[in-house]
Every structure is written in C-alpha cells, then in structure tokens.
Amino acid sequence: MSNKAGKLAMVPKLRFPEFQEAGEWEARTLDSLLNYQQPTAYLVSDTKYSDTYKTPVLTAGKTFILG
C-alpha cells in the first residue's frame, strides 16, 4: 500500500477490527503523549519499612521496598 508521496504506508497487515479503516499510523514523540512528573517528592530517606504488606514497591531511588 502506498501513500500520496509514493512511499510505503505505515499500516500493519493485521489490525483490530475497529482500526481496519483507520488509515496510516502517525509518528509522535513520547513527550507529546506522556506527562513526566519529577520523582523528587517521592524520594524516601527512611529505610525502616513494614514487612506486613505483600506488594513490593520500587521507590524513585530504584530501591525495592515492601509498601
């Protein structure tokens, strides 16, 4: 499949039914899709965590804790 400029269109061969007629893919940068939040407010200094919780949490400092 080609577009107006004669280049190959960016359309996958397999698509979900609701996207069959959606046309070409649009190239976008990640920063136009995501909102970055500075992790400073979530940094922890205390290392005395409770082991009573079952869900591990990765802190902004890349340290696994139980939270």
Backbone hydrogen bonds, N-H to C=O, Kabsch-Sander energy under -0.5 kcal/mol:
donor,donor_aa,acceptor,acceptor_aa,energy
3,N,7,K,-2.3
6,G,3,N,-1.8
9,A,1,M,-2.5
11,V,9,A,-1.6
19,F,16,F,-2.4
20,Q,17,P,-1.5
22,A,19,F,-1.6
25,W,10,M,-2.3
27,A,25,W,-0.5
32,S,29,T,-1.2
33,L,30,L,-1.9
34,L,30,L,-2.1
36,Y,34,L,-0.6
41,A,38,Q,-0.7
42,Y,39,P,-2.2
43,L,39,P,-0.5
43,L,40,T,-1.2
49,Y,47,T,-1.2
53,Y,50,S,-0.6
57,V,65,I,-3.4
59,T,57,V,-0.7
59,T,63,T,-2.6
62,K,59,T,-2.0
65,I,57,V,-3.0
67,G,55,T,-2.2
67,G,65,I,-0.6
